[in-house]
Amino acid sequence: MAASAAPCYLGWDFSTQQLKVIAIDEQLRVIYEDNIHFDKDLPEFGTHCGIHVHSDKLTVTSPVLMWVKALDMILEKMKSSGFNFSHVRAFSGAGQQHGSVYWKEGASQILNNLSPDLPLHQLLKACFSVSDSPVWMDSSTTTQCLSLEKAVGGAQHLANITGSRACERFTGNQIAKIYSQNPEVYAQTERISVVSSFAASLFLSAYAPIDYCDGSGMNLLQICDKIWSTACLNACAPGLEEKLGPVVPSSSVLGSVSPYYIQRYGFSPDCKVVAFTGDNPASLAGMKLEEGDIAISLGTSDTLFLWIKEPTPALEGHIFCNPVDSQAYMALLCFKNGSLIRERIRDDCASGSWDEFSKALKCTVIGNDGNLGFYFDVIEITPEAVGIHRFNRDNNKVPDFPKEVEIRALMEGQFMAKRIHAEKLGYKIMPRTRILATGGASYNKEILQVLSDVFSAPVYTIDTANSACLGCAYRAIHGLVAETSMSLVEVVKLAPEPRLVVTPTAGANQIYQPLLKRYAELEQKVLCSPISSHRAK
């Protein structure tokens, strides 16, 4: 599908399993989309789901040249389809968060002098001191995490500085591991990029700065001051600030596309590159979240995106700088026990039928007569607990519930936990709050009704098939006007609106206020019981 003659904007997404691109016109209509699937289209790199899991089962990496070659391939595909690059006014992009790329000494010189006669992967093959980039699925840095927390005065203090306690997948701890295990490799590295700034560097043919938002997923950035934390840098590796370079606002125009792309593909010399960011922040832009909004992805794991003005970092969840408003923040909360436990309870209590599951939610009362449940088949992240715990209205632990009560206890429990932990991070429900629901369970109206009642806010659904890509195309347009103080919401007002599905039941808020308090208190009880004594059924 070729682009029209009108100006257009690109959004890129360097995700875990594929590289995607989307083009939109000035009316925000999608006019082109394509992807390169790493496993299928680049089998020579031998990845499974875009990654290599190492023998220790903890170390997880992706070949950096695979990402470079994927960019060559997708640009060639676009060219052969007749896509007219000269009409692209600006573009931005996203990268899987936390992953890191290590540029070897001398790489910047090669990057600055690319010959348009050769593909990037041939030109850059000697540019990386680490050929396999650590990615977000890596969990091999526990030692470095403990060391970082200790160096800055504990987990909560680190969260206060950087927005998160030390996380194995976060970039600072990955850098610390490379420095401790391969100091000579670290010494040979002149620049360390995150995946998003690495991708932007390819288009600029020069090192791109890390943006505030992706920088806040590294355990290295002071999120309030938006500068690198000297204490965190020093705890990870020597001379790190120089290797990371500066941080910039997420809406910054980094410069024009490099001559390589003008000569090889026909981009306009005036085409601007807007700072690339992380995939989760880009999705926030793609979903057009505004102050007070919540996005909830109800998938294998459940993820909450929150727009926050005054964050209060906690040991659970993450606070990032906001990708579309430099005065605000976004929070991310992940719950491991999502659709799989919902499906198990559906099978156990509703004969495997979602219709029966929905009927049970309809025929039970809001608040479930005070019966509350915690359902963790696998060790939960938020909070760190496991097992099935049921409490009657008198807070006494009970071995089981009737089937309909079990179903409502599951859904009310899942959503109360989300609200409690969101509010712990500084989230406040406002009169204009909207909940934007995505993922498998967002097709079930009765589940969404429980969500609406617990949060006392209307629930909308949105199509997020390419939310990160789309968000970056929106951010590209916004980047061109951001200095005029125009908000992203104004820029994308022509984009499709989310669809209202349910509104809160009258009186639900009065029922849930005391239940939320009880649930939070019981959660502490569940946390205090030793994990080994209540393994899930």
C-alpha positions in Angstrom: 0.0 0.0 0.0 1.8 3.2 -1.2 1.5 6.5 0.6 -0.4 9.4 -1.0 1.3 12.6 -2.1 0.2 14.5 1.1 2.7 15.0 4.0 2.9 12.0 6.4 4.5 11.0 9.7 6.1 7.7 10.7 6.0 5.8 14.0 8.5 3.0 14.6 8.4 0.3 17.2 11.6 -1.8 17.9 9.8 -4.3 20.1 10.8 -7.7 21.4 9.6 -9.9 18.5 9.4 -7.6 15.6 10.1 -4.2 14.1 6.9 -2.3 13.1 6.3 0.9 11.2 3.1 2.9 10.7 2.5 6.0 8.5 -0.3 8.4 9.1 -1.5 11.4 7.1 -2.4 14.8 8.5 -5.9 13.6 9.2 -4.3 10.9 11.4 -5.5 8.1 9.2 -3.2 5.1 8.8 -1.9 5.0 5.2 0.8 2.4 5.5 1.9 -0.3 7.9 4.5 -3.1 7.8 6.6 -5.3 10.0 9.7 -7.5 10.1 9.2 -10.6 12.3 12.7 -11.4 13.8 12.3 -15.2 14.1 10.6 -15.7 10.7 12.3 -13.0 8.6 15.8 -13.2 10.1 16.2 -16.9 10.9 20.0 -16.6 10.6 20.1 -15.0 14.1 18.5 -18.1 15.7 16.1 -16.3 18.0 13.0 -17.7 19.6 10.4 -14.9 20.1 13.1 -12.4 19.3 15.5 -13.4 22.1 18.1 -15.9 23.2 17.6 -17.4 26.7 21.0 -18.5 28.0 21.9 -21.7 29.8 21.5 -20.2 33.3 17.8 -19.5 32.3 18.2 -16.0 33.8 20.3 -14.2 31.1 18.2 -13.1 28.2 19.6 -11.2 25.2 18.9 -10.2 21.6 21.5 -9.8 18.8 22.0 -6.1 18.2 22.8 -6.6 14.5 19.4 -8.4 14.1 17.7 -5.1 14.9 20.0 -3.2 12.5 19.3 -5.7 9.7 15.6 -5.6 10.4 15.7 -1.8 9.7 17.5 -2.4 6.4 14.8 -5.0 5.4 11.8 -2.9 6.3 13.1 0.2 4.5 13.8 -1.9 1.4 10.2 -3.3 1.7 8.8 0.2 1.9 10.8 1.3 -1.1 9.8 -1.6 -3.3 6.1 -1.1 -2.3 6.3 2.5 -3.8 6.3 4.3 -0.4 7.4 7.9 -1.1 9.8 8.8 1.7 10.1 12.4 0.5 6.6 13.1 1.9 7.7 12.2 5.5 7.8 15.4 7.5 8.9 13.8 10.8 9.0 10.5 12.6 9.6 9.1 16.1 9.9 5.7 17.5 9.8 3.3 20.5 12.1 0.6 21.8 11.4 -2.2 24.2 12.2 -0.7 27.6 15.3 -1.3 29.7 17.4 -3.1 26.9 20.8 -1.6 26.3 23.3 -1.3 23.4 27.1 -0.9 23.8 28.8 1.1 21.1 32.5 0.4 20.7 35.3 3.0 20.7 35.4 4.6 17.2 31.8 3.7 16.4 30.6 7.3 16.2 33.1 8.0 13.4 31.7 5.1 11.4 28.2 6.2 12.2 28.9 9.7 11.0 30.3 8.5 7.7 27.9 5.9 6.3 28.1 5.1 2.6 24.6 5.0 1.0 25.8 2.2 -1.3 25.8 -0.4 1.5 23.1 -1.6 4.0 23.5 -0.6 7.6 24.1 -4.0 9.0 27.3 -4.3 6.8 28.4 -0.8 7.7 27.9 -1.2 11.5 29.0 -4.8 12.0 32.2 -3.8 13.9 30.5 -1.1 16.0 29.4 -2.9 19.1 31.4 -4.0 22.1 28.6 -6.3 23.2 27.1 -8.2 20.3 24.1 -9.5 22.3 22.1 -6.8 24.1 20.6 -7.5 27.5 16.8 -7.1 27.2 13.8 -6.6 29.6 13.3 -10.3 30.1 16.7 -10.7 31.7 16.7 -11.5 35.5 20.4 -12.2 36.0 21.4 -9.1 38.0 20.1 -9.7 41.5 23.5 -9.2 43.0 23.8 -5.8 41.3 20.3 -4.8 42.4 21.1 -5.5 46.1 24.3 -3.6 45.7 22.6 -0.5 44.2 19.9 -0.4 46.9 22.5 -0.7 49.6 24.7 2.1 48.0 21.8 4.6 48.1 20.3 3.8 51.5 17.7 1.1 50.7 15.0 0.1 48.3 12.5 2.9 49.2 15.2 5.6 48.9 16.2 4.3 45.5 12.5 4.4 44.5 12.2 8.0 45.7 15.2 9.0 43.5 14.6 6.9 40.4 10.9 6.0 40.5 11.5 2.3 41.1 13.3 0.0 43.5 16.2 -1.9 41.9 14.9 -4.2 39.2 16.9 -6.9 37.5 15.8 -5.8 34.0 16.6 -2.1 34.5 19.5 -0.8 32.5 21.7 0.4 35.4 21.9 -3.0 36.9 22.6 -4.6 33.5 25.5 -2.1 33.0 26.8 -2.9 36.5 26.9 -6.6 35.6 28.8 -6.0 32.3 31.3 -3.8 34.2 31.9 -6.3 37.0 32.1 -9.4 34.7 33.8 -7.8 31.7 35.6 -4.6 32.7 37.7 -4.6 29.5 34.5 -4.6 27.4 33.1 -1.8 29.5 36.4 0.2 29.0 36.1 -0.3 25.2 32.5 1.1 25.2 32.3 4.8 24.2 28.5 5.1 24.4 25.7 3.1 26.0 22.2 3.6 24.5 18.8 2.2 25.5 17.0 0.5 22.6 15.0 3.6 21.8 18.0 6.0 21.7 20.0 3.3 19.7 17.2 3.2 17.1 17.2 7.1 16.9 21.0 7.0 16.6 20.7 4.8 13.4 18.5 7.5 11.8 20.6 10.5 12.9 23.9 8.7 12.0 25.0 10.1 15.4 24.5 9.3 19.0 20.9 10.2 20.1 20.3 11.3 23.6 18.1 9.2 25.9 14.7 10.8 26.6 13.5 11.5 30.1 10.8 8.9 29.9 12.9 5.9 28.8 15.7 7.2 31.1 13.4 6.7 34.0 13.4 2.9 33.4 17.1 2.6 34.2 17.3 3.0 38.0 19.7 5.9 37.2 17.7 9.1 36.6 16.5 11.5 39.3 12.9 11.6 38.0 12.0 14.9 39.8 15.1 16.8 38.6 15.4 14.9 35.3 19.2 14.6 35.7 21.4 11.5 36.2 21.8 10.5 39.8 25.5 10.7 40.7 25.0 8.2 43.6 23.3 5.7 41.3 25.8 6.1 38.5 28.8 5.7 40.9 27.2 2.5 42.3 26.9 0.9 38.9 30.2 1.7 37.1 32.9 4.4 36.8 32.7 7.1 34.2 29.1 6.2 33.4 27.7 9.6 32.9 30.0 10.3 29.9 29.1 7.0 28.3 25.3 7.7 28.7 25.4 11.2 27.4 22.7 13.8 28.1 18.9 13.3 28.7 16.3 15.3 26.8 12.6 16.0 27.0 10.6 13.3 25.2 9.1 15.8 22.7 12.6 17.1 21.6 13.4 17.4 17.9 16.8 15.7 17.8 17.7 16.9 14.3 17.1 16.0 10.6 17.4 12.5 9.2 20.9 11.7 8.1 22.2 12.0 4.5 22.4 8.2 4.3 18.6 8.0 4.3 18.2 10.9 2.0 20.5 9.4 -0.6 19.6 5.7 -0.2 15.8 6.0 0.2 14.8 9.5 -0.8 13.9 11.1 2.5 13.6 14.9 2.5 16.5 16.7 4.0 13.9 18.6 6.1 12.5 15.4 7.7 12.8 15.7 11.5 13.7 13.0 14.0 11.7 13.4 17.3 13.2 11.8 20.4 12.5 8.0 20.6 11.1 6.6 23.8 10.1 3.3 25.5 7.3 1.1 24.2 5.1 1.5 27.3 5.3 5.3 27.3 4.6 5.3 23.5 1.5 3.3 24.1 0.3 5.9 26.6 0.6 8.5 23.8 -1.1 6.1 21.3 -4.0 5.6 23.7 -4.3 9.4 24.1 -4.3 9.2 27.9 -5.0 12.5 29.7 -4.6 13.7 33.3 -6.6 11.4 35.6 -7.0 8.6 33.0 -6.1 5.0 33.6 -5.4 2.4 30.9 -5.8 -1.2 31.9 -4.5 -4.0 29.7 -6.3 -7.2 30.8 -4.0 -9.9 29.3 -1.9 -12.8 30.5 -0.6 -10.3 33.0 -2.6 -7.2 33.8 -0.9 -3.9 33.3 -2.0 -0.5 34.5 -0.8 2.8 33.0 -1.6 5.8 35.1 -1.3 9.6 34.4 0.0 11.1 37.7 0.8 14.7 38.7 2.3 14.1 42.2 3.9 10.7 42.4 4.7 8.8 45.6 7.1 6.1 44.5 6.6 2.7 46.3 8.3 -0.7 46.4 5.7 -2.0 44.0 5.2 -0.4 40.6 7.2 2.1 38.6 7.1 5.9 38.1 8.3 7.2 34.8 8.5 10.7 33.5 5.5 11.4 31.3 6.2 11.1 27.5 3.7 13.8 26.4 3.7 16.3 29.3 7.1 17.1 30.9 5.4 18.4 34.1 3.6 15.1 34.7 4.5 11.4 35.4 3.2 8.1 34.3 3.0 5.0 36.6 3.2 1.4 35.6 1.8 -1.4 37.7 2.1 -5.1 36.6 0.0 -7.9 38.1 1.2 -11.4 37.0 -2.1 -13.2 37.9 -4.2 -12.0 35.0 -6.1 -13.9 32.4 -4.8 -17.4 33.4 -6.4 -17.3 36.9 -9.6 -15.8 35.4 -9.7 -18.7 32.9 -9.0 -21.3 35.7 -11.9 -19.9 37.9 -14.1 -19.9 34.8 -13.3 -23.5 34.2 -13.7 -24.5 37.9 -16.9 -22.5 38.6 -18.6 -21.7 35.3 -18.2 -25.0 33.3 -15.5 -23.3 31.1 -18.1 -20.8 29.8 -17.6 -17.0 29.7 -21.4 -16.7 29.4 -21.9 -18.6 32.7 -19.1 -16.5 34.3 -20.9 -13.3 33.2 -24.2 -14.6 34.6 -22.6 -15.2 38.0 -21.4 -11.6 38.0 -24.9 -10.4 37.1 -26.7 -12.5 39.8 -24.4 -11.6 42.7 -24.6 -8.3 44.6 -22.1 -5.5 44.4 -19.7 -6.0 47.3 -20.3 -9.7 47.3 -22.0 -9.5 50.8 -18.5 -8.7 52.2 -16.8 -11.8 51.0 -13.3 -11.0 49.8 -10.6 -13.1 48.0 -7.0 -13.1 46.9 -6.2 -15.3 43.9 -2.5 -15.8 43.2 -1.8 -19.0 41.3 1.8 -17.8 40.7 3.8 -15.5 43.0 2.4 -12.1 42.5 4.6 -9.0 41.9 2.0 -6.5 43.3 2.0 -7.5 46.2 4.6 -10.3 46.6 2.3 -13.1 47.7 1.0 -16.5 46.5 -1.9 -18.8 47.1 -5.7 -18.5 47.3 -7.0 -16.7 50.4 -10.7 -16.3 51.1 -12.3 -14.2 53.9 -15.9 -13.9 54.9 -17.6 -10.6 56.0 -16.2 -11.1 59.5 -12.6 -11.3 58.1 -12.4 -15.0 59.1 -10.5 -17.2 56.6 -12.7 -19.7 54.9 -11.8 -22.8 52.8 -14.2 -22.1 49.9 -17.0 -19.9 48.5 -20.1 -20.9 46.5 -19.2 -20.8 42.8 -21.0 -17.5 42.0 -19.4 -15.8 45.0 -16.0 -17.2 44.0 -16.3 -15.6 40.6 -17.3 -12.2 42.0 -14.6 -12.4 44.7 -12.0 -13.0 42.0 -13.0 -10.0 39.9 -13.7 -7.6 42.8 -10.4 -8.7 44.4 -8.4 -8.2 41.2 -9.8 -4.7 40.6 -9.6 -3.5 44.3 -5.9 -4.5 44.3 -5.4 -2.4 41.2 -7.1 0.6 42.7 -5.3 0.3 46.1 -1.8 0.0 44.5 -2.5 2.8 42.0 -3.5 5.2 44.8 -0.3 4.2 46.7 1.7 5.6 43.8 -0.1 8.9 44.0 -2.9 8.3 41.6 -6.2 10.2 42.3 -9.5 9.5 40.7 -10.9 12.7 39.3 -14.5 13.6 38.2 -13.2 13.4 34.5 -11.3 10.1 35.0 -11.8 7.6 32.2 -10.7 4.0 32.3 -9.4 2.7 28.9 -9.6 -1.1 28.8 -7.8 -3.3 26.4 -6.8 -7.0 26.1 -8.9 -10.2 26.1 -11.1 -9.5 29.1 -12.1 -6.0 27.7 -14.6 -7.8 25.5 -16.6 -9.0 28.6 -19.1 -6.3 29.6 -19.9 -7.8 33.0 -16.2 -7.8 33.9 -15.9 -4.2 32.8 -19.0 -3.3 35.0 -17.1 -4.6 38.1 -14.1 -2.5 37.0 -16.2 0.6 36.6 -17.9 0.1 40.0 -14.7 -0.5 41.9 -13.0 2.6 40.4 -16.2 4.7 40.3 -15.4 5.8 36.8 -16.7 5.1 33.3 -14.9 2.4 31.2 -14.1 2.8 27.5 -12.5 0.3 25.1 -9.9 1.2 22.5 -8.2 -0.6 19.7 -4.5 -0.9 20.7 -3.2 -3.3 18.1 -0.4 -0.8 17.2 -0.6 1.6 20.1 3.2 2.1 20.5 3.7 2.7 16.7 0.7 5.0 16.5 1.8 6.8 19.6 5.1 7.5 18.0 3.5 8.9 14.8 1.4 11.2 17.0 4.5 12.2 19.0 6.3 13.0 15.7 3.5 15.5 14.9 3.5 16.8 18.4 7.3 17.2 18.4 7.1 19.7 15.6 4.8 22.0 17.6 5.7 21.1 21.2 7.7 24.3 21.7 4.5 26.3 21.1 3.1 24.6 24.3 0.4 22.8 22.2 -0.6 19.6 24.0 -0.6 16.2 22.4 -4.3 16.0 23.0 -4.9 19.1 20.8 -2.6 17.7 18.1 -4.4 14.4 17.9 -8.0 15.6 18.3 -8.9 14.0 14.9 -7.9 10.5 16.1 -10.7 8.0 16.8 -12.3 8.3 20.2 -12.5 5.4 22.6 -16.0 3.7 22.9 -18.0 4.1 26.1 -19.0 0.6 27.4 -20.2 1.0 31.0 -20.7 3.6 33.7 -20.6 3.0 37.5 -23.7 1.6 39.1 -25.5 4.1 41.4 -24.3 3.7 45.0 -21.4 1.4 44.1 -18.8 3.9 45.5 -20.4 3.9 49.0 -20.3 0.0 49.0 -16.6 -0.2 47.9 -15.1 2.5 50.1 -15.2 0.4 53.3 -14.4 -2.8 51.3 -11.2 -1.2 49.8 -10.0 -0.3 53.3 -10.7 -3.9 54.5 -9.0 -5.4 51.4 -5.9 -3.3 52.0 -5.7 -4.5 55.6 -6.3 -8.1 54.7 -3.6 -7.8 52.0 -1.1 -7.1 54.8 -2.2 -10.3 56.5 -1.7 -12.3 53.3 1.7 -10.7 52.9 2.7 -11.7 56.4 2.0 -15.4 56.0 5.1 -17.3 54.8 5.1 -17.9 51.1 6.0 -21.5 51.5 3.0 -22.3 53.6 0.4 -21.2 51.1 1.5 -22.5 47.7 -1.4 -22.2 45.2 -3.7 -25.1 44.6 
